Amino acid sequence: MAKATDEALRAVDRTLTIGPEKLVDRHRRWWHAYDRRGFLSVPNKQLRSFYLIQLYKLAASTRSWGPTISEWGPWFPEIGNNWTAVRRNLNVQIGMAPIHGSNHPELDSVTGAFRRFEHNLPTRVRRCHGQHVRPLAHPLGCAHPHRLGEAVA
């Protein structure tokens, strides 16, 4: 955690040297470009506002090189109560669902995580009912043998 704290402190120091006017201007330019790529015409202003807020929260939460988020976002403590494990589960699916539909693949941290950590997948193979089960097999595979997924030799 000390590394993350040091990085955060350096980022704050760099930001403080820029000045608020330049930061606001840069942020507005980023937002207008970001918003245009995910533009969705919705006649209901309240629904459109909700959509924009969700897009903004996604952009504040992750990037393709960043942490994978669940429906809770990235704001869980690093130790304990962390539901962001990348599994084939509803937590990650809900959090990441809007990304491709809104034309923002730069926020797809799941694909990035699998690319960065694919070397770990073979170490996650486990035995279940005498068979080796692939790491991304159905999460209820052992409880329901008919859902085991593809067995490996």
DSSP file (Angstrom, degrees, kcal/mol; ACC not computed):
  #  RESIDUE AA STRUCTURE BP1 BP2  ACC     N-H-->O    O-->H-N    N-H-->O    O-->H-N    TCO  KAPPA ALPHA  PHI   PSI    X-CA   Y-CA   Z-CA
    1    1 A M     >        0   0    0      0, 0.0     4,-2.2     0, 0.0     5,-0.2   0.000 360.0 360.0 360.0 -26.5    0.0    0.0    0.0
    2    2 A A  H  >  +     0   0    0      1,-0.2     4,-2.6     2,-0.2     5,-0.2   0.870 360.0  54.5 -61.1 -37.3    2.9    2.4    0.5
    3    3 A K  H  > S+     0   0    0      2,-0.2     4,-2.4     1,-0.2    -1,-0.2   0.930 109.0  47.2 -62.9 -45.3    3.7    2.3   -3.2
    4    4 A A  H  > S+     0   0    0      2,-0.2     4,-2.4     1,-0.2    -2,-0.2   0.893 112.1  50.6 -63.3 -40.0    0.1    3.4   -4.0
    5    5 A T  H  X S+     0   0    0     -4,-2.2     4,-2.5     2,-0.2    -2,-0.2   0.924 110.4  49.0 -64.3 -44.4    0.3    6.1   -1.4
    6    6 A D  H  X S+     0   0    0     -4,-2.6     4,-2.3     1,-0.2    -2,-0.2   0.913 111.8  49.1 -60.7 -43.6    3.6    7.5   -2.8
    7    7 A E  H  X S+     0   0    0     -4,-2.4     4,-2.3     1,-0.2    -1,-0.2   0.909 111.5  49.7 -62.5 -42.1    2.1    7.5   -6.3
    8    8 A A  H  X S+     0   0    0     -4,-2.4     4,-2.3     1,-0.2    -2,-0.2   0.911 110.3  49.7 -64.0 -42.7   -1.0    9.3   -5.1
    9    9 A L  H  X S+     0   0    0     -4,-2.5     4,-2.4     2,-0.2    -1,-0.2   0.896 110.8  49.6 -64.5 -40.0    1.1   11.9   -3.2
   10   10 A R  H  X S+     0   0    0     -4,-2.3     4,-2.6     2,-0.2    -1,-0.2   0.904 110.1  51.4 -64.4 -40.6    3.3   12.5   -6.3
   11   11 A A  H  X S+     0   0    0     -4,-2.3     4,-2.3     2,-0.2    -2,-0.2   0.903 110.3  48.7 -63.6 -40.6    0.1   12.9   -8.5
   12   12 A V  H  X S+     0   0    0     -4,-2.3     4,-2.4     2,-0.2    -2,-0.2   0.927 111.0  50.3 -64.4 -44.4   -1.3   15.5   -6.0
   13   13 A D  H  X S+     0   0    0     -4,-2.4     4,-1.0     1,-0.2    -2,-0.2   0.921 111.6  47.9 -59.9 -44.7    2.0   17.4   -6.0
   14   14 A R  H >X S+     0   0    0     -4,-2.6     4,-0.6     1,-0.2     3,-0.5   0.914 112.2  50.6 -61.6 -42.3    2.1   17.5   -9.8
   15   15 A T  H >X S+     0   0    0     -4,-2.3     3,-1.2     1,-0.2     4,-1.0   0.887 104.3  56.7 -64.2 -40.4   -1.5   18.6  -10.0
   16   16 A L  H 3< S+     0   0    0     -4,-2.4    -1,-0.2     1,-0.3    -2,-0.2   0.766 102.2  56.8 -65.1 -24.7   -1.0   21.4   -7.5
   17   17 A T  H << S+     0   0    0     -4,-1.0    -1,-0.3    -3,-0.5    -2,-0.2   0.675  99.4  61.3 -79.4 -16.0    1.7   22.9   -9.7
   18   18 A I  H << S-     0   0    0     -3,-1.2     4,-0.2    -4,-0.6    -2,-0.2   0.915 100.6-127.0 -79.3 -44.1   -0.6   23.2  -12.7
   19   19 A G     X  -     0   0    0     -4,-1.0     4,-1.9     1,-0.1     5,-0.2   0.078  17.7 -95.4 102.8 142.9   -3.2   25.6  -11.4
   20   20 A P  H  > S+     0   0    0      0, 0.0     4,-2.7     0, 0.0     5,-0.2   0.841 116.7  56.3 -64.4 -37.0   -7.0   25.2  -11.2
   21   21 A E  H  > S+     0   0    0      1,-0.2     4,-2.4     2,-0.2     5,-0.2   0.940 110.9  43.7 -62.4 -46.6   -7.9   27.2  -14.4
   22   22 A K  H  > S+     0   0    0     -4,-0.2     4,-2.6     1,-0.2    -1,-0.2   0.884 113.8  51.8 -65.7 -38.1   -5.7   24.9  -16.6
   23   23 A L  H  X S+     0   0    0     -4,-1.9     4,-2.4     2,-0.2    -2,-0.2   0.926 111.1  46.5 -64.8 -44.2   -7.0   21.8  -14.8
   24   24 A V  H  X S+     0   0    0     -4,-2.7     4,-2.5     2,-0.2    -2,-0.2   0.920 113.5  49.1 -64.5 -43.5  -10.6   22.8  -15.4
   25   25 A D  H  X S+     0   0    0     -4,-2.4     4,-2.3    -5,-0.2    -2,-0.2   0.930 112.6  47.3 -61.4 -46.4  -10.0   23.6  -19.0
   26   26 A R  H  X S+     0   0    0     -4,-2.6     4,-2.3     1,-0.2    -1,-0.2   0.898 112.4  50.3 -61.7 -40.8   -8.2   20.3  -19.6
   27   27 A H  H  X S+     0   0    0     -4,-2.4     4,-2.8     2,-0.2    -2,-0.2   0.904 109.3  50.7 -66.1 -41.5  -11.0   18.4  -17.9
   28   28 A R  H  X S+     0   0    0     -4,-2.5     4,-2.5     2,-0.2     5,-0.2   0.920 110.4  49.3 -62.7 -43.2  -13.7   20.1  -20.0
   29   29 A R  H  X S+     0   0    0     -4,-2.3     4,-1.9     2,-0.2    -1,-0.2   0.926 112.5  48.4 -62.0 -43.3  -11.9   19.3  -23.2
   30   30 A W  H  X S+     0   0    0     -4,-2.3     4,-2.8     1,-0.2    -2,-0.2   0.943 111.6  50.1 -59.6 -47.7  -11.5   15.7  -22.1
   31   31 A W  H  X S+     0   0    0     -4,-2.8     4,-3.4     1,-0.2     5,-0.2   0.904 108.6  51.0 -61.7 -43.5  -15.2   15.5  -21.1
   32   32 A H  H  X S+     0   0    0     -4,-2.5     4,-1.8     1,-0.2    -1,-0.2   0.897 114.3  43.9 -64.1 -39.5  -16.5   16.9  -24.4
   33   33 A A  H  X S+     0   0    0     -4,-1.9     4,-1.4    -5,-0.2    -2,-0.2   0.920 116.9  46.7 -68.5 -43.0  -14.4   14.4  -26.4
   34   34 A Y  H  X S+     0   0    0     -4,-2.8     4,-1.1    -5,-0.2    -2,-0.2   0.928 112.4  49.7 -63.8 -46.8  -15.4   11.5  -24.1
   35   35 A D  H  < S+     0   0    0     -4,-3.4     3,-0.3     1,-0.2    -1,-0.2   0.880 106.0  56.4 -63.0 -40.0  -19.1   12.4  -24.2
   36   36 A R  H >< S+     0   0    0     -4,-1.8     3,-1.2    -5,-0.2    -1,-0.2   0.885 103.9  53.4 -61.2 -39.3  -19.2   12.7  -28.0
   37   37 A R  H 3< S+     0   0    0     -4,-1.4    -1,-0.2     1,-0.3    -2,-0.2   0.826 117.4  36.9 -67.2 -30.0  -17.9    9.1  -28.4
   38   38 A G  T 3< S+     0   0    0     -4,-1.1    -1,-0.3    -3,-0.3    -2,-0.2   0.124  86.0 152.9-106.1  21.2  -20.6    7.7  -26.1
   39   39 A F    <   +     0   0    0     -3,-1.2     2,-0.4    -5,-0.1    -3,-0.1  -0.218  16.6 177.4 -59.6 135.9  -23.4   10.1  -27.2
   40   40 A L        -     0   0    0      2,-0.1     2,-0.7     8,-0.1    11,-0.1  -0.973  25.3-136.4-140.3 122.3  -26.9    8.8  -26.9
   41   41 A S        +     0   0    0     -2,-0.4    -2,-0.0     2,-0.0     0, 0.0  -0.711  30.8 170.3 -84.2 113.8  -29.9   10.8  -27.8
   42   42 A V        -     0   0    0     -2,-0.7     6,-0.2     1,-0.1    -2,-0.1  -0.987  27.7-152.8-125.9 120.8  -32.5   10.4  -25.1
   43   43 A P  S    S+     0   0    0      0, 0.0     2,-0.7     0, 0.0    -1,-0.1   0.830  79.6  81.7 -64.1 -31.0  -35.6   12.7  -25.1
   44   44 A N     >  -     0   0    0      1,-0.2     4,-2.5     2,-0.1     5,-0.2  -0.659  69.1-158.0 -78.6 113.7  -36.1   12.4  -21.4
   45   45 A K  H  > S+     0   0    0     -2,-0.7     4,-2.4     1,-0.2    -1,-0.2   0.851  90.4  52.9 -63.7 -35.7  -33.6   14.9  -19.8
   46   46 A Q  H  > S+     0   0    0      2,-0.2     4,-2.1     1,-0.2    -1,-0.2   0.913 111.6  45.5 -66.9 -41.5  -33.6   13.1  -16.4
   47   47 A L  H  > S+     0   0    0      2,-0.2     4,-2.4     1,-0.2    -2,-0.2   0.897 112.6  51.2 -67.6 -40.5  -32.7    9.8  -18.1
   48   48 A R  H  X S+     0   0    0     -4,-2.5     4,-2.4     2,-0.2    -2,-0.2   0.914 110.0  50.2 -61.6 -42.9  -30.1   11.4  -20.3
   49   49 A S  H  X S+     0   0    0     -4,-2.4     4,-2.3     2,-0.2    -2,-0.2   0.910 109.4  50.8 -62.4 -42.5  -28.6   13.0  -17.2
   50   50 A F  H  X S+     0   0    0     -4,-2.1     4,-2.2     2,-0.2    -2,-0.2   0.923 109.8  50.7 -60.6 -44.8  -28.5    9.6  -15.4
   51   51 A Y  H  X S+     0   0    0     -4,-2.4     4,-2.3     1,-0.2    -2,-0.2   0.919 110.6  48.8 -58.9 -45.9  -26.7    8.1  -18.4
   52   52 A L  H  X S+     0   0    0     -4,-2.4     4,-2.4     1,-0.2    -1,-0.2   0.889 109.3  52.6 -63.9 -39.0  -24.1   10.8  -18.4
   53   53 A I  H  X S+     0   0    0     -4,-2.3     4,-2.4     2,-0.2    -1,-0.2   0.907 109.2  49.7 -62.8 -41.1  -23.5   10.5  -14.7
   54   54 A Q  H  X S+     0   0    0     -4,-2.2     4,-2.2     2,-0.2    -2,-0.2   0.909 110.8  49.4 -65.5 -41.3  -22.9    6.7  -15.1
   55   55 A L  H  X S+     0   0    0     -4,-2.3     4,-2.2     1,-0.2    -1,-0.2   0.901 111.3  50.1 -62.7 -39.8  -20.5    7.3  -18.0
   56   56 A Y  H  X S+     0   0    0     -4,-2.4     4,-1.9     1,-0.2    -2,-0.2   0.919 109.3  50.2 -65.1 -43.4  -18.6    9.8  -15.9
   57   57 A K  H  X S+     0   0    0     -4,-2.4     4,-1.0     1,-0.2    -1,-0.2   0.889 109.3  52.3 -63.2 -38.7  -18.4    7.4  -12.9
   58   58 A L  H >X S+     0   0    0     -4,-2.2     4,-1.9     1,-0.2     3,-0.6   0.934 109.9  48.2 -61.3 -44.8  -17.0    4.7  -15.2
   59   59 A A  H 3< S+     0   0    0     -4,-2.2    -1,-0.2     1,-0.3    -2,-0.2   0.830 112.1  49.5 -66.1 -30.4  -14.3    7.1  -16.5
   60   60 A A  H 3< S+     0   0    0     -4,-1.9    -1,-0.3    -5,-0.2    -2,-0.2   0.687 113.9  48.8 -77.2 -17.3  -13.5    8.0  -12.9
   61   61 A S  H << S-     0   0    0     -4,-1.0     2,-0.3    -3,-0.6    -2,-0.2   0.831 113.9  -3.8 -94.5 -36.2  -13.3    4.4  -12.0
   62   62 A T     <  -     0   0    0     -4,-1.9     2,-0.3    -5,-0.1    -1,-0.2  -0.955  39.9-161.2-156.1 165.9  -11.1    2.6  -14.5
   63   63 A R    >   -     0   0    0     -2,-0.3     3,-1.7     4,-0.2    44,-0.3  -0.896  49.7 -94.2-142.1 169.7   -9.1    2.4  -17.6
   64   64 A S  T 3  S+     0   0    0     42,-2.5    43,-0.1    -2,-0.3    48,-0.1   0.823 130.0  41.8 -59.3 -30.2   -8.0   -0.6  -19.7
   65   65 A W  T 3  S+     0   0    0     41,-0.3    -1,-0.3    47,-0.1     3,-0.1   0.426 109.9  78.9 -93.2  -0.9   -4.7   -0.6  -17.8
   66   66 A G  S <  S-     0   0    0     -3,-1.7    -4,-0.1     1,-0.2     2,-0.1  -0.068  92.3 -51.3 -99.7-163.9   -6.4    0.0  -14.4
   67   67 A P        -     0   0    0      0, 0.0     2,-0.4     0, 0.0    -4,-0.2  -0.384  52.0-116.9 -71.9 145.9   -8.3   -1.9  -11.8
   68   68 A T        -     0   0    0     41,-0.2     2,-0.3    16,-0.1    40,-0.1  -0.671  36.0-146.8 -78.5 134.6  -11.3   -4.0  -12.8
   69   69 A I        -     0   0    0     -2,-0.4     2,-0.2    23,-0.1    27,-0.2  -0.703  11.8-158.2-105.1 155.7  -14.4   -2.7  -11.2
   70   70 A S  B >   -A   73   0A   0      3,-0.6     3,-1.8    -2,-0.3    22,-0.2  -0.445  53.8 -76.6-108.4-169.0  -17.5   -4.4   -9.8
   71   71 A E  T 3  S+     0   0    0     20,-0.5    21,-0.1     1,-0.3    20,-0.1   0.665 132.8  60.9 -66.9 -11.9  -20.8   -2.7   -9.3
   72   72 A W  T >  S-     0   0    0      1,-0.3     3,-0.5    11,-0.0    -1,-0.3   0.561 105.0-134.5 -86.2  -9.8  -19.3   -1.2   -6.2
   73   73 A G  B <   -A   70   0A   0     -3,-1.8    -3,-0.6     1,-0.2    -1,-0.3  -0.361  41.8 -58.2  80.4-170.4  -16.6    0.7   -8.2
   74   74 A P  T 3  S+     0   0    0      0, 0.0    -1,-0.2     0, 0.0    -3,-0.0   0.305 106.4 100.4 -91.1  10.1  -13.0    0.7   -7.1
   75   75 A W    <   +     0   0    0     -3,-0.5    -2,-0.1     2,-0.0     3,-0.1   0.067  49.1 113.0 -93.8  27.8  -13.6    2.3   -3.7
   76   76 A F  S    S-     0   0    0     -3,-0.3     6,-0.1     1,-0.1     5,-0.1  -0.658  77.9 -94.1 -89.3 152.7  -13.4   -0.9   -1.6
   77   77 A P        -     0   0    0      0, 0.0    -1,-0.1     0, 0.0    -2,-0.0  -0.304  26.8-124.5 -64.6 151.8  -10.5   -1.3    0.8
   78   78 A E  S    S+     0   0    0      1,-0.2     2,-0.6    -3,-0.1     4,-0.1   0.802  99.7  51.5 -66.9 -28.0   -7.5   -3.2   -0.4
   79   79 A I  S    S-     0   0    0      1,-0.1    -1,-0.2     2,-0.1     0, 0.0  -0.948 113.2  -6.6-116.0 119.1   -7.7   -5.6    2.5
   80   80 A G  S    S+     0   0    0     -2,-0.6     3,-0.1     2,-0.1    -1,-0.1   0.301 112.0  43.4  82.5 149.2  -11.0   -7.3    3.2
   81   81 A N  S    S+     0   0    0      1,-0.2     2,-0.7    -5,-0.1    -2,-0.1   0.731  71.5 148.9  56.1  28.1  -14.5   -6.8    1.7
   82   82 A N        +     0   0    0      1,-0.1     3,-0.3    -6,-0.1    -1,-0.2  -0.833  20.5 173.5 -97.7 115.1  -13.1   -6.7   -1.8
   83   83 A W        +     0   0    0     -2,-0.7    -1,-0.1     1,-0.2     9,-0.1   0.185  52.8  98.7-100.7  15.4  -15.6   -8.1   -4.3
   84   84 A T        +     0   0    0    -14,-0.1    -1,-0.2     2,-0.1   -16,-0.1   0.250  41.5 137.6 -94.5  16.8  -13.6   -7.1   -7.4
   85   85 A A        -     0   0    0     -3,-0.3     2,-1.3     1,-0.1     7,-0.2  -0.383  63.5-115.2 -57.8 137.1  -12.0  -10.5   -8.1
   86   86 A V        +     0   0    0      2,-0.1     2,-0.3     5,-0.1    -1,-0.1  -0.637  63.0 135.4 -83.7  97.1  -12.2  -11.1  -11.8
   87   87 A R  S    S-     0   0    0     -2,-1.3     2,-2.1     2,-0.1     5,-0.2  -0.785  73.2 -90.2-127.1 173.0  -14.5  -14.1  -12.1
   88   88 A R  S    S+     0   0    0     -2,-0.3     2,-0.3    49,-0.2    -2,-0.1  -0.562  85.8 126.6 -83.1  75.0  -17.3  -14.9  -14.4
   89   89 A N  S  > S-     0   0    0     -2,-2.1     4,-1.7     1,-0.1     3,-0.2  -0.842  74.6-108.6-132.6 168.8  -19.7  -13.4  -11.8
   90   90 A L  H  > S+     0   0    0     -2,-0.3     4,-2.7     1,-0.2     5,-0.3   0.801 107.4  67.4 -69.0 -30.6  -22.4  -10.8  -11.7
   91   91 A N  H  > S+     0   0    0      1,-0.2     4,-1.7     2,-0.2   -20,-0.5   0.947 109.7  34.4 -56.9 -51.6  -20.4   -8.2   -9.8
   92   92 A V  H  > S+     0   0    0    -22,-0.2     4,-2.4    -7,-0.2     5,-0.2   0.881 115.5  57.3 -72.6 -37.6  -17.9   -7.6  -12.6
   93   93 A Q  H  X S+     0   0    0     -4,-1.7     4,-1.4     1,-0.2    -2,-0.2   0.908 108.6  46.1 -60.5 -42.0  -20.5   -8.0  -15.3
   94   94 A I  H  < S+     0   0    0     -4,-2.7    -1,-0.2     1,-0.2    -2,-0.2   0.924 114.3  47.7 -66.9 -43.9  -22.7   -5.3  -13.9
   95   95 A G  H  < S+     0   0    0     -4,-1.7    -2,-0.2    -5,-0.3    -1,-0.2   0.852 120.7  35.7 -66.1 -34.8  -19.8   -2.9  -13.4
   96   96 A M  H >< S+     0   0    0     -4,-2.4     3,-1.6   -27,-0.2     4,-0.5   0.573  89.5  96.7 -97.3 -10.4  -18.4   -3.4  -16.9
   97   97 A A  T 3X S+     0   0    0     -4,-1.4     4,-0.7     1,-0.3     3,-0.4   0.840  81.9  49.8 -52.4 -44.2  -21.6   -3.8  -18.9
   98   98 A P  H 3> S+     0   0    0      0, 0.0     4,-1.4     0, 0.0    -1,-0.3   0.639  89.7  85.6 -73.4 -10.9  -22.0   -0.2  -20.2
   99   99 A I  H <4>S+     0   0    0     -3,-1.6     5,-2.3     1,-0.2     3,-0.3   0.930  96.4  31.0 -62.8 -53.5  -18.4    0.1  -21.5
  100  100 A H  H >45S+     0   0    0     -4,-0.5     3,-1.4    -3,-0.4    -1,-0.2   0.863 116.9  57.4 -76.4 -34.0  -18.7   -1.4  -25.0
  101  101 A G  H 3<5S+     0   0    0     -4,-0.7    -1,-0.2     1,-0.3    -2,-0.2   0.741 107.9  48.8 -66.3 -21.5  -22.3   -0.3  -25.5
  102  102 A S  T 3<5S-     0   0    0     -4,-1.4    -1,-0.3    -3,-0.3    -2,-0.2   0.287 117.6-111.6-101.0   9.8  -21.3    3.3  -24.9
  103  103 A N  T < 5S+     0   0    0     -3,-1.4    -3,-0.2     1,-0.1     3,-0.1   0.889  79.7 124.2  65.0  42.3  -18.3    3.1  -27.3
  104  104 A H    > < +     0   0    0     -5,-2.3     3,-2.0    -6,-0.2     4,-0.1  -0.461  16.3 154.4-129.0  62.7  -15.6    3.4  -24.6
  105  105 A P  G >   +     0   0    0      0, 0.0     3,-1.8     0, 0.0    -1,-0.1   0.700  65.4  78.0 -64.1 -16.8  -13.3    0.4  -25.0
  106  106 A E  G 3  S+     0   0    0      1,-0.3   -42,-2.5    -3,-0.1   -41,-0.3   0.632  92.3  54.2 -65.9 -10.3  -10.5    2.3  -23.3
  107  107 A L  G <  S+     0   0    0     -3,-2.0     2,-1.8   -44,-0.3    -1,-0.3   0.403  74.5 116.1-100.1   0.7  -12.3    1.6  -20.0
  108  108 A D    <>  +     0   0    0     -3,-1.8     4,-1.2     1,-0.2     5,-0.1  -0.502  29.5 162.5 -75.5  86.2  -12.4   -2.2  -20.6
  109  109 A S  H  >  +     0   0    0     -2,-1.8     4,-2.3     1,-0.2    -1,-0.2   0.671  64.3  67.3 -80.7 -16.7  -10.2   -3.3  -17.7
  110  110 A V  H  > S+     0   0    0      2,-0.2     4,-2.4     1,-0.2     5,-0.2   0.958 103.1  43.9 -68.1 -49.0  -11.3   -6.9  -17.8
  111  111 A T  H  > S+     0   0    0      1,-0.2     4,-2.1     2,-0.2    -1,-0.2   0.911 115.1  50.5 -61.3 -41.5   -9.7   -7.7  -21.1
  112  112 A G  H  X S+     0   0    0     -4,-1.2     4,-2.6     2,-0.2    -1,-0.2   0.897 109.1  51.1 -62.1 -40.6   -6.6   -5.8  -20.0
  113  113 A A  H  X S+     0   0    0     -4,-2.3     4,-2.4     1,-0.2    -2,-0.2   0.914 109.7  49.5 -64.8 -42.0   -6.5   -7.8  -16.8
  114  114 A F  H  X S+     0   0    0     -4,-2.4     4,-0.7     1,-0.2    -1,-0.2   0.889 111.9  49.2 -65.1 -36.7   -6.7  -11.1  -18.6
  115  115 A R  H >< S+     0   0    0     -4,-2.1     3,-0.5    -5,-0.2     4,-0.2   0.934 114.9  44.1 -64.6 -44.9   -3.9  -10.0  -21.0
  116  116 A R  H 3< S+     0   0    0     -4,-2.6     3,-0.2     1,-0.2    -2,-0.2   0.835 126.4  29.8 -69.6 -32.3   -1.7   -8.9  -18.1
  117  117 A F  H >< S+     0   0    0     -4,-2.4     3,-2.1    -5,-0.2     4,-0.5   0.182  78.3 114.0-117.4  17.8   -2.4  -12.0  -16.0
  118  118 A E  G X< S+     0   0    0     -4,-0.7     3,-1.2    -3,-0.5    -1,-0.1   0.799  70.8  68.7 -61.7 -25.9   -3.1  -14.8  -18.5
  119  119 A H  G 3  S+     0   0    0      1,-0.3     4,-0.3    -4,-0.2    -1,-0.3   0.726  95.6  56.9 -64.3 -19.0    0.1  -16.5  -17.4
  120  120 A N  G X> S+     0   0    0     -3,-2.1     3,-0.8     1,-0.2     4,-0.5   0.687  84.2  83.5 -83.2 -18.4   -1.7  -17.2  -14.0
  121  121 A L  G X4 S+     0   0    0     -3,-1.2     3,-1.9    -4,-0.5     4,-0.2   0.895  85.7  53.5 -57.5 -45.3   -4.6  -19.0  -15.6
  122  122 A P  G >4 S+     0   0    0      0, 0.0     3,-1.1     0, 0.0    -1,-0.3   0.824 104.2  57.6 -61.0 -26.9   -2.9  -22.5  -15.8
  123  123 A T  G <4 S+     0   0    0     -3,-0.8    -2,-0.2    -4,-0.3    -3,-0.1   0.623  99.0  61.3 -76.4  -9.8   -2.1  -22.3  -12.1
  124  124 A R  G << S+     0   0    0     -3,-1.9    -1,-0.2    -4,-0.5     2,-0.2   0.392  72.3 119.6 -97.3   2.5   -5.8  -21.9  -11.4
  125  125 A V    <   -     0   0    0     -3,-1.1     2,-0.3    -4,-0.2     9,-0.2  -0.505  44.9-173.6 -67.8 133.4   -6.8  -25.3  -12.8
  126  126 A R  E     -B  133   0B   0      7,-1.2     7,-2.8    -2,-0.2     2,-0.4  -0.879  26.2-109.0-129.0 160.7   -8.4  -27.3  -10.1
  127  127 A R  E     +B  132   0B   0     -2,-0.3     2,-0.3     5,-0.2     5,-0.2  -0.731  36.4 171.5 -90.2 136.8   -9.7  -30.9   -9.7
  128  128 A C  E >  S-B  131   0B   0      3,-2.9     3,-1.6    -2,-0.4    -2,-0.0  -0.929  71.1 -13.5-147.6 117.6  -13.4  -31.3   -9.5
  129  129 A H  T 3  S-     0   0    0     -2,-0.3     3,-0.1     1,-0.3    -2,-0.0   0.869 129.3 -53.7  55.7  39.2  -15.1  -34.8   -9.6
  130  130 A G  T 3  S+     0   0    0      1,-0.2     2,-0.3     0, 0.0    -1,-0.3   0.484 119.9 102.4  79.5   2.6  -11.8  -36.3  -10.8
  131  131 A Q  E <  S-B  128   0B   0     -3,-1.6    -3,-2.9    20,-0.0     2,-0.5  -0.852  75.0-116.8-117.5 153.5  -11.5  -33.9  -13.8
  132  132 A H  E     -BC 127 152B   0     20,-0.7    20,-1.5    -2,-0.3     2,-0.5  -0.764  34.0-153.4 -82.8 132.2   -9.3  -30.8  -14.3
  133  133 A V  E     -BC 126 151B   0     -7,-2.8    -7,-1.2    -2,-0.5    18,-0.1  -0.912  15.7-116.6-112.4 132.9  -11.6  -27.8  -14.7
  134  134 A R    >   -     0   0    0     16,-0.9     3,-1.9    -2,-0.5   -13,-0.0  -0.297  29.5-113.9 -62.3 150.2  -10.6  -24.7  -16.6
  135  135 A P  T 3  S+     0   0    0      0, 0.0    -1,-0.1     0, 0.0    -2,-0.0   0.768 114.1  48.2 -61.0 -27.8  -10.3  -21.5  -14.5
  136  136 A L  T 3  S+     0   0    0    -49,-0.1    -2,-0.1     2,-0.0   -49,-0.0   0.118  83.1 127.8-102.7  23.2  -13.3  -19.8  -16.3
  137  137 A A  S <  S-     0   0    0     -3,-1.9   -49,-0.2     1,-0.2    12,-0.2  -0.173  79.4 -60.6 -67.1 171.2  -15.6  -22.8  -16.0
  138  138 A H    >   -     0   0    0      9,-0.6     3,-2.3     1,-0.2     4,-0.2  -0.283  47.6-129.1 -55.5 134.3  -19.0  -22.3  -14.5
  139  139 A P  T 3  S+     0   0    0      0, 0.0     3,-0.3     0, 0.0    -1,-0.2   0.722 110.1  49.9 -62.6 -19.8  -18.7  -21.0  -10.9
  140  140 A L  T 3> S+     0   0    0      1,-0.2     4,-2.3     7,-0.1     3,-0.4   0.172  76.4 122.6 -99.6  18.2  -21.1  -23.7   -9.7
  141  141 A G  T <4 S+     0   0    0     -3,-2.3     6,-0.3     1,-0.3    -1,-0.2   0.847  73.4  44.2 -49.9 -46.8  -19.2  -26.4  -11.6
  142  142 A C  T  4 S+     0   0    0     -3,-0.3    -1,-0.3     1,-0.2    -2,-0.1   0.845 115.2  48.4 -71.7 -31.8  -18.4  -28.7   -8.6
  143  143 A A  T  4 S+     0   0    0     -3,-0.4    -1,-0.2     1,-0.3    -2,-0.2   0.796 122.7  34.3 -76.2 -27.1  -22.0  -28.4   -7.3
  144  144 A H    ><  -     0   0    0     -4,-2.3     3,-2.8     1,-0.1    -1,-0.3  -0.791  68.4-172.3-130.1  88.0  -23.5  -29.1  -10.7
  145  145 A P  G >  S+     0   0    0      0, 0.0     3,-1.4     0, 0.0     4,-0.1   0.761  83.9  65.6 -55.8 -27.2  -21.3  -31.6  -12.6
  146  146 A H  G 3  S+     0   0    0      1,-0.3     3,-0.2     2,-0.1    -5,-0.1   0.579 102.8  49.7 -71.8  -6.1  -23.4  -31.2  -15.7
  147  147 A R  G <  S+     0   0    0     -3,-2.8    -9,-0.6    -6,-0.3    -1,-0.3   0.067  72.6 119.7-114.0  22.8  -22.1  -27.6  -15.9
  148  148 A L    <   -     0   0    0     -3,-1.4   -14,-0.2     1,-0.2     2,-0.1   0.736  62.3-143.7 -64.5 -23.5  -18.4  -28.3  -15.5
  149  149 A G        -     0   0    0     -3,-0.2     2,-0.4   -12,-0.2    -1,-0.2  -0.471  53.7 -15.7  84.1-167.9  -17.4  -26.8  -18.7
  150  150 A E        -     0   0    0     -2,-0.1   -16,-0.9     1,-0.0     2,-0.2  -0.573  67.3-142.7 -78.0 123.7  -14.7  -28.2  -20.8
  151  151 A A  E     -C  133   0B   0     -2,-0.4     2,-0.4   -18,-0.1   -18,-0.2  -0.570  12.1-142.0 -81.4 148.5  -12.4  -30.7  -19.0
  152  152 A V  E      C  132   0B   0    -20,-1.5   -20,-0.7    -2,-0.2    -1,-0.0  -0.869 360.0 360.0-112.3 147.8   -8.7  -30.7  -19.8
  153  153 A A              0   0    0     -2,-0.4    -1,-0.1   -22,-0.1    -2,-0.0   0.476 360.0 360.0 -78.3 360.0   -6.5  -33.8  -20.0
